[in-house]
Amino acid sequence: MSSNESTSQSTMKEPWLAFIDNEFDIEDDQTRLELLTILRDALLSIDEAAAEVAAHRIDSYYSDTFLSVHPLVKFEDDKGMASFLCALWDAVFDLAELLPFDDRKQDRLVEVILELRKLPAKSFTIWQEKDCLVYIKEPVFFMVQEDRWNGSFPHNFKGEPAAVAEFRQRCYEWVNHQAFTARCTEAGIDTEPLCKHPTYEIANGLEKEYSLQVERDCKVMVAAQYILLAGRALHQRYIARHLSTGKEEAARQGLEKWGLWAERLKAIEEKGDCDPKVIAAAVEARRRLIALQPDVFLDSVARPTRKRLIAPHPDLFPDSPTKRARKSLIALYPDPTPDFCGETERHY
């Protein structure tokens, strides 16, 4: 096959598959390529056990192949585990940025992480941090996640015509990236520090103004995705936890923030100057806020000034992140919750 034919076929593939193909052309790190292969197989599989199979393949690759390919790591404190995890999480986030935010394959990536956490725990010293539990409680995932969060959004856009298409693509990838982080938050994976990413990103989308339309659409869409995909976790963080422990003042502050977000989403809908798909996502995000804490909304407008705060129905908040994750992954959009994506179109 000629290089032109190969390039033509790659351009017809979904971006994440074309990316993997390209990595095989330019990358010589066998660990990275094997991990991308395992993740690709999991994302393409229709087998319900695909995530579990992928988790076992990833874990087995470390013990069966990685250690033999890199024999000197046995003399290191972490036995090469930090390097292996860096390669794994880099591969996961690379794919997450290219998978559309409303693609169920993002759910499959989350499932793989959850299945890795079900494997027998292994303890390592990683970066001088003792007793790290691989896949469960270790610093590498959050380091990679933080690096991507700090470095992925194109802050240096100057507005030149030649850069507009690239900026728009980067914004699209930013929405994908943040949607994946939202899924991790809802599944109980992104828990340290507490809801840091949605706290910043919802405020960026709903409490700031942007002169560039594409940037505003991007930031509003990210805020909407956090509410739609991680609504239960956010409610638990801002409201339910405080109500259950009798911290009414903290809960009141959370309700005020909840109400502010609902008001801003309503304003976006009424102003109507965002992309129509972004407006549709904003409408569903506002409905989500109301559904999660309906007693503080009067006439569909947030008024968190009631004398007595009422705890939400316990069914909205499973007792543990694991229960919440399993429910989320079985049916991320339960029947009572509107499907913001619709059946035939995406919102970005």
URLINQUI-V426885 format. One record per residue. N is the residue number from 0. PSI is psi in whole degrees, -180 to 180 (NA if undefined). Layout:
BEGIN
n:N psi:PSI
n:N psi:PSI
END
This chain:
BEGIN
n:0 psi:134
n:1 psi:162
n:2 psi:-34
n:3 psi:-41
n:4 psi:-41
n:5 psi:-43
n:6 psi:-40
n:7 psi:-42
n:8 psi:-36
n:9 psi:-37
n:10 psi:-21
n:11 psi:-12
n:12 psi:163
n:13 psi:145
n:14 psi:-38
n:15 psi:-33
n:16 psi:-40
n:17 psi:-36
n:18 psi:-45
n:19 psi:-43
n:20 psi:-43
n:21 psi:-36
n:22 psi:-36
n:23 psi:-25
n:24 psi:-31
n:25 psi:-15
n:26 psi:137
n:27 psi:7
n:28 psi:104
n:29 psi:-32
n:30 psi:-47
n:31 psi:-44
n:32 psi:-40
n:33 psi:-41
n:34 psi:-41
n:35 psi:-37
n:36 psi:-45
n:37 psi:-44
n:38 psi:-40
n:39 psi:-46
n:40 psi:-40
n:41 psi:-40
n:42 psi:-30
n:43 psi:-18
n:44 psi:146
n:45 psi:2
n:46 psi:131
n:47 psi:-24
n:48 psi:13
n:49 psi:-41
n:50 psi:-41
n:51 psi:-42
n:52 psi:-43
n:53 psi:-41
n:54 psi:-44
n:55 psi:-38
n:56 psi:-42
n:57 psi:-48
n:58 psi:-39
n:59 psi:-33
n:60 psi:-39
n:61 psi:-50
n:62 psi:-34
n:63 psi:-29
n:64 psi:-50
n:65 psi:-45
n:66 psi:-33
n:67 psi:-33
n:68 psi:-31
n:69 psi:72
n:70 psi:-25
n:71 psi:-17
n:72 psi:-17
n:73 psi:-17
n:74 psi:-6
n:75 psi:155
n:76 psi:-38
n:77 psi:5
n:78 psi:34
n:79 psi:5
n:80 psi:-38
n:81 psi:-44
n:82 psi:-42
n:83 psi:-45
n:84 psi:-37
n:85 psi:-45
n:86 psi:-40
n:87 psi:-53
n:88 psi:-31
n:89 psi:-43
n:90 psi:-42
n:91 psi:-48
n:92 psi:-31
n:93 psi:-45
n:94 psi:-38
n:95 psi:-36
n:96 psi:-22
n:97 psi:-18
n:98 psi:127
n:99 psi:144
n:100 psi:-24
n:101 psi:19
n:102 psi:130
n:103 psi:-12
n:104 psi:-27
n:105 psi:-38
n:106 psi:-39
n:107 psi:-39
n:108 psi:-43
n:109 psi:-40
n:110 psi:-40
n:111 psi:-44
n:112 psi:-44
n:113 psi:-37
n:114 psi:-37
n:115 psi:-36
n:116 psi:-15
n:117 psi:-14
n:118 psi:156
n:119 psi:130
n:120 psi:138
n:121 psi:132
n:122 psi:131
n:123 psi:158
n:124 psi:118
n:125 psi:122
n:126 psi:45
n:127 psi:12
n:128 psi:114
n:129 psi:157
n:130 psi:37
n:131 psi:136
n:132 psi:115
n:133 psi:133
n:134 psi:-17
n:135 psi:-57
n:136 psi:88
n:137 psi:156
n:138 psi:-11
n:139 psi:-43
n:140 psi:-48
n:141 psi:-29
n:142 psi:-47
n:143 psi:-45
n:144 psi:-43
n:145 psi:-41
n:146 psi:-42
n:147 psi:-39
n:148 psi:-41
n:149 psi:-28
n:150 psi:-1
n:151 psi:-35
n:152 psi:134
n:153 psi:88
n:154 psi:-16
n:155 psi:26
n:156 psi:130
n:157 psi:-8
n:158 psi:6
n:159 psi:141
n:160 psi:-39
n:161 psi:-21
n:162 psi:-7
n:163 psi:-47
n:164 psi:-43
n:165 psi:-41
n:166 psi:-42
n:167 psi:-41
n:168 psi:-41
n:169 psi:-37
n:170 psi:-41
n:171 psi:-44
n:172 psi:-32
n:173 psi:-41
n:174 psi:-45
n:175 psi:-47
n:176 psi:-47
n:177 psi:-31
n:178 psi:-39
n:179 psi:-43
n:180 psi:-38
n:181 psi:-42
n:182 psi:-40
n:183 psi:-40
n:184 psi:-47
n:185 psi:-33
n:186 psi:-1
n:187 psi:13
n:188 psi:-47
n:189 psi:81
n:190 psi:-2
n:191 psi:122
n:192 psi:169
n:193 psi:110
n:194 psi:35
n:195 psi:-49
n:196 psi:-50
n:197 psi:-33
n:198 psi:-47
n:199 psi:-45
n:200 psi:-33
n:201 psi:-41
n:202 psi:-42
n:203 psi:-37
n:204 psi:-32
n:205 psi:-13
n:206 psi:7
n:207 psi:161
n:208 psi:149
n:209 psi:135
n:210 psi:-29
n:211 psi:123
n:212 psi:-44
n:213 psi:-35
n:214 psi:-41
n:215 psi:-45
n:216 psi:-42
n:217 psi:-50
n:218 psi:-38
n:219 psi:-40
n:220 psi:-40
n:221 psi:-46
n:222 psi:-43
n:223 psi:-40
n:224 psi:-38
n:225 psi:-41
n:226 psi:-42
n:227 psi:-40
n:228 psi:-23
n:229 psi:26
n:230 psi:-44
n:231 psi:-44
n:232 psi:-40
n:233 psi:-42
n:234 psi:-41
n:235 psi:-41
n:236 psi:-44
n:237 psi:-29
n:238 psi:-61
n:239 psi:-43
n:240 psi:-42
n:241 psi:-39
n:242 psi:-40
n:243 psi:-21
n:244 psi:10
n:245 psi:14
n:246 psi:77
n:247 psi:-34
n:248 psi:-43
n:249 psi:-40
n:250 psi:-38
n:251 psi:-39
n:252 psi:-39
n:253 psi:-40
n:254 psi:-36
n:255 psi:-42
n:256 psi:-42
n:257 psi:-46
n:258 psi:-39
n:259 psi:-45
n:260 psi:-42
n:261 psi:-41
n:262 psi:-41
n:263 psi:-39
n:264 psi:-38
n:265 psi:-41
n:266 psi:-39
n:267 psi:-42
n:268 psi:-46
n:269 psi:-37
n:270 psi:-40
n:271 psi:24
n:272 psi:7
n:273 psi:171
n:274 psi:138
n:275 psi:-36
n:276 psi:-33
n:277 psi:-42
n:278 psi:-43
n:279 psi:-41
n:280 psi:-38
n:281 psi:-40
n:282 psi:-46
n:283 psi:-33
n:284 psi:-40
n:285 psi:-40
n:286 psi:-36
n:287 psi:-45
n:288 psi:-45
n:289 psi:-42
n:290 psi:-33
n:291 psi:-27
n:292 psi:68
n:293 psi:-25
n:294 psi:-13
n:295 psi:7
n:296 psi:122
n:297 psi:130
n:298 psi:35
n:299 psi:18
n:300 psi:135
n:301 psi:125
n:302 psi:80
n:303 psi:59
n:304 psi:16
n:305 psi:151
n:306 psi:-33
n:307 psi:131
n:308 psi:136
n:309 psi:129
n:310 psi:144
n:311 psi:165
n:312 psi:134
n:313 psi:-23
n:314 psi:-22
n:315 psi:-21
n:316 psi:92
n:317 psi:154
n:318 psi:-24
n:319 psi:156
n:320 psi:-31
n:321 psi:-47
n:322 psi:-43
n:323 psi:-41
n:324 psi:-45
n:325 psi:-43
n:326 psi:-41
n:327 psi:-40
n:328 psi:-27
n:329 psi:-43
n:330 psi:90
n:331 psi:-33
n:332 psi:90
n:333 psi:159
n:334 psi:-42
n:335 psi:-14
n:336 psi:125
n:337 psi:145
n:338 psi:104
n:339 psi:-18
n:340 psi:-19
n:341 psi:-177
n:342 psi:-25
n:343 psi:-6
n:344 psi:161
n:345 psi:163
n:346 psi:16
n:347 psi:NA
END
